[in-house]
Amino acid sequence: MDSQAVFEALYSVCEENVTFFSGGTKGTQGDAGQRLVEVMKRIQDHARSLEPVISGFAAVYHHFDFDPHVPANGYRSLVKVVRCCLLHIIHKGRYITANRRSIFFRVAHNAGEMEAYCNALCQLRALLYLAQRMLHDNSHGNLFFQDESGLSESFIREYASMHKGCFYGRCLGFQFTPAIRPCLQTIAIGLVAFGENYKRHQSGIGVAASSFFTSGKYAIDPELRGAEYERITQNLDVHFWKAFWNITETEVLSSLASMTSTQVKVNRALSVLPVHFDLPLAANHRASVTIAPPSAHVGTAPVQMRLISYELREGQDSETLLSLSRSEGGAISLSLGLKTKRLPSSPCLLIHFHGGGFVAQTSKSHEPYLKSWSQVLGVPILSVDYSLAPEAPFPRALEECFYAYCWALRNHHLL
């Protein structure tokens, strides 16, 4: 469906519902029906202003693509998000049209839904206005300002004044596939509940427990969740985000995850000494390159990793690998029983860099699905416990990830 067809469908469905709920029929249900009429009219007004803007971007955004084979850039993305919002409104409007005469139809609930998407459309319209300014202020074909002074204070001030809470309430994740929305809602509910209790408790367990009991109100009230999300995230530092993302590594949650996850034969934390070594070049095996250990910001130090394997394989119980193992204070996590069958080396090894934006979490947070992957794929997994910012700023983590990859290439017979 092209943009013109999208706008025509939007005008049609809005006009049809405005006519119905303005007619004084039994189906209008009083004030809630009037809310629907007003929000449908506002949506039409926003759409009429957006239509020429969208057409304008569609005519020029190909100039900013990465290359002819990769038609992607920020302007395209913004237009696509606006189209997604319009399509959601059309879908909701058609639902209202089909069900508005039903005795089970809740006018107030549907009015709230449409108001939420109307607010999102309003903020997207403001974003498009800012994008138009960037398009006008930058030289032809340049996606970014040539120098930081080009990003004026007024531009930043206008962006900061936008109300972003609407994107974290009922509309959360509308631009993504529906399957991912429950996950995003869970994260958003957890974040606002955690933020409410962050300053009240010192221990991670205390914050987690209090967050669990206060999360209910944010689950049943999307508008409250969106407003609180915007309030909390406006004045947060990196330490909050580290604490939030590391909540899964508290002793209680970590133990629960360990008990309920797939049981594996090998789960070893490794500490690899920072030494130089040579690797042959892929293009010319007679030539080699020297791999230097990470050194940015905090100097040379061992690189931490975790080896997970559903089956015990050759090399994984070798003296060389065991000498690299580091204690985590728990039970020995490598099965060395006499009856344990040692399989041949795997033809594949999966290198894993965990999430957390280089500022939070360790491989412990990701163990449950890594264990499952190892079982389903039938391959060992090496997860890199890179150093975290702000204590170890960029590019330290990147250096450690690259070094771990090269070390795995050189020592695959152990893994």
N, C-alpha and C positions, 0 to 999 in steps of 0.2 A: 504494500500500500504506500503510494507516494505521499508527500507532505500535503498536497492540495486535497487529496482524498481524505486524509486524516482530519483536516480542518473542516471539510464539508460534513463528514460524519459527526464530528463534535457539535457543530452548529445545529444539525438536524436533531440529535438526541436531546440536546439541551432545550431547544425550542419546543419539542414535543412534550417534555416534562414540565416546562414552564406553563404551557397552555393547560395541561391537565390539572396541575396543582393550583393554578390561578382561577379555575373555573367555578369554585364554590361548591364542588361536588362533595359527596360523602367521603371520597378518598383523600381529600386534602388534609384531614385531621388537624385543623387549627394552626397553632403557632409553628409546629414542626413542618407543616406543609409550606408555610410562608418562608421558613428558613431555607427550604429546598429551592423555592422560587428565586430567592435572593442570591443564593450561592451559584445557581445555574446561570443567572444573568452576569454575575461577576466573572465566572469562567469564560463566558462568551466575550466579555470585554477584554480579558487578558488575551484570549485567543486572537481577537482581531488585531491587537497590537503586536502579537508575536508572529503572525503569519508573514508579513513582509520582512521581518528580521530573519526568520528561518530561511526564507527564500534568498535573502542577501548572502547569508553564510553558505548556503548550498552552492551558490554561484562561484564562490572564491576559496572555500576551504581546501580544495584539492591542491592549491599552491603551497600548502604547508605540510603535505604528506612527507613521511620519512623518505620514501623513494617511490618510483612508479609501481613497484611490486608490493608495497606496504601502504595501502591507503588508510593511514591512521595519524591523527593528531588531536590536540586538545579541543579545537573548534568542532571537529567531527563528533568527538565524545559528548560535548555539551549539547549539540543538536540532537544526538541520539537519546540522551537522557530526557530532554524536553519531549521528544516524540513518545518515549515510554510513558511519561506522565500523562500525556494526552490520550494515549491508548488505554491506560488504566481508567481514566475518567469516562471514556466512551464505553468501555466494558461495564463499568458501574452504572452508567446511565441506562444502558440497555437492560441491565438487571432490574433497575427500578421500573422501567417501562413494562417489563414482562411480569412483574410481581406486585405492582402497586395496588391492584384490586384485591389481593389476597388478604384474608383475615389475619394471617400471620405476619404480614408486612409491617416492619417497624420503621415508621417515617423518621423518628428522631435519630435512630441509629444510622440510617442511610444519609440523613442530612449531615450528621457528624463526619461520616466518611467523605462526603463530597466537600465539606468545608476543609478537611485536612488536605485533600489533594488540590483544592483551590489555593490554600496557603503555600503549598509546595510550588505550584505553578507561578504564583506571585514572586517567590524568591528566585525561581529559575529565570523569570523575566528580568529581574534585577541583575542576575549573573550574566545574562546575554547582553545587557546594557554595558556592563563592565568589559565584557569580551569585545564589544563593538569599539570601545575606547582603545583597547589594546590593538585592535586591528587598524584603527586610524592612526595611532601614535607610532606604531612600528613601521619600519621600512617594508616595502613590498616583499612578501614571501618569508619574512623573518618571524618566527614564532615567539622569540624572546627579545626583550629590550637589549640594546647593545651595551648599556651600562646600568648600574643599579639606580642611578639618579633618575632614570626614565620612569621608574616605578614611583610615582609621586606620592606624597603624604596623603593627599586628598583621595587617591585611589585606594590606598590601604585603609583609610578611615571609612570610606564608603563600604568596603568589603566587611570590615569589622562590625559595622552597624547592622548588617543583615541578621535576620532572625533564622537561625539554623535549626532550631528545635523541631520545626515541622518535619524535618527529614529523619527524625529519630523516634517519632510517634507512630501513628497509624501507617504512615507512608514508608516506614523503614524498609530499605532494600527493594523498592518498587522497580528499580532499573535492572535487577538481577532476575535470574530464573526463580520461580516460586519455591523450588525445593530448598534453596539456601536461606530463605527468609526466617524460618523458625530458628536456625542457628544464629543468625544476626540478632534476632529479638532476644534470644537467651543471653547473648553477650552484652547487649545494651541494658537489659534488666539487671544483670549481674554487676555491670559497671556503676550504674546509678545507685544501686543498693550498697555497693562497696564504698562508693564515694561519700554516702551519707554517714557511714560509720567509721570512715578512715581516721579521723582525728580523735575519735573517742576511745580507741583501743590501741594498745601498744603491740600486742601479739597478733600474728597472722591468724591464729585459730579464733581469737576473739572477734576480729573483723569478719572472718568467714561466717561464724555462727550468727552474728547480728545481721549480716547482710542477707542470710538465708531467710530470717524471720521477717525482714522488712521488704523483701522483694515482691511480695504478693500484691501490694498496692500499685506497683509499677507494671505488673503484668495485666491488671484489670483496667488500668487507666492510662491509655497510650499518650494522651495529651500531657499528663503529669510527667510521664517518663521523658517525653521530648523536651519539656521545659527544664526539667532537672538535669538532663544530659547536657543541654546547652549551658546551664549555669555552672555545673561542675567542671566542664572541660575548658571553660574560659580562663580559669586561674589555677592551672595545675602545672606541677613541674615533673621532671622525669622520674623522680622518686615515687610518685603516686603510681605511674604507669608500671614501674618495675614491681612495686608491691602488688598491684592488681594482677599482672600476668604471672607473677610467681606464686600466686595463692594455691595453685595446684601442686606446689612443691612443699607445702606444709606437711608435717609428719603424718597427720591423720588422713588427709586426702591422698597423699602418696602411698600410704599403706593400703588404703581401700582400692586404689587403682591397681596396685601390684597384685592384690588377692584376686581381683576380678578379671585380670588380663590373661592372655595366653601364656602358658608356662613354656619357657625355652631352656635349652641345655646350656647355652652360653649367654651371659650378660655381664661383661667385664668392663670396668672403667680403666682406661689406659692413660698413661702419662709418657709421652714421647719426648726424649731429650732433644734439645735444639742443636742439631749438628748439620754441617754442610754435607751434601751428597750429590752425585752426578746421575743424570738420567739421559738415556739416548733420545735423540730427536726422532719424532715420528716420521719426518720426511727423509731422514738420512741416519740410519742406525749406527753408522760408523762415526758420526759426530755426536757430541753430548753437550748438555747444558748443566751448569751448577745451580742447585737449588739452595738458596740461603734461608736460614731460619728466620722467623718473624722478629723484627727488632723495633718497630714503630712505638714511640711514646714510652713504653715501660721496659725496654731492653729485651734481651733474649731470655726466654723462659720456656719450660716444657709446654707442649701443646697437648691439650686434654681431648680425649675421644672416648667413645663407648662402642664396643663390639657386641652385637646381638645376633645370635644364630639359633634357629629352632632346633637344628641338629648339630651335634658335635662333629666337626670335620677335621681332617688332617691339618696339623699346624696350629690349631686353636688351643691345644693343650701343651704346646712346646715350651721348653724352658725359656726360650728367647721371648715369647709373648708373655709368659707368666712374670718375667722379670720387669715387664713394663706396667704390670697391673698396679693400680692404686687402691687403697682401702677406702671404703665408704662407710665404715662403721657397722655394716650389717653382716649377714651370713655370707659365706663364700658362694659366689654366683656362677661358678663353673663346675659342671658335673664331671667328677673325676672317678666315679665309681667303676669297679672292675667290669661290671656288666654293661657299661655304656658303650654302645657301638659307635665306632669312628667311621664316618662316611668319607669318601674321597673328596678332594677339594671341589668346591662349587665352580662352575664355569663362569659365574657372574658374581660381582660384588656391588652392592648398592651404597653409594656415598650420600649421606643425608646431612643437610644443614638445617637445624631446627628453626622454627619461627621465633619471633620476639623482637624483630627489628634491630638486632645487634645491641639491644639494651636490656633484655630480660630473658628469663627462663634458661634451662639447661636441657640436656637430653632426657633427664628424668621425667620432665613434663610430657614428653612425647613417647615414652616407653610403650604404653598400651597399644597404640596403632603400629609402632615399629615391630613389636613382637608378632602382631597379627600379619603384617606384611611379610615378615621372615618366614612364617609358616605357609602362607598362601603362595608366595612366590618361590619358596624353596631356596632362598639365597641368604647369605649373611649380610648384615647391614652395619656400616661403620658411620656412626653419628658424631659430628664434630662439636665439642663443647668449647666454642670460641669464646675469647674474652669479651666482656661487656662494657659498653660505654655507660656513663661518662668517665668511669675510671680508666678505661682503655679506649680512647676515641678512634674514629676512623683514621687510617685504614688498618688498624691492628687486627680486627676480626677477619677482614678480608685476607690479610697476609696469612693468618693461621689456617683459614679454610683452604687456601691454595697450597700451603705447605702440607696439610693433612692429605689432600688429594694426591700430591706427588709422592708422599711417603707411602700411601696405600698402593700406588703403582709399583713402587720399588719393593714392597714387602707383602705383596698379595699372597705369597705362599704361606704366610702366617695367619691370614685372615679368612 
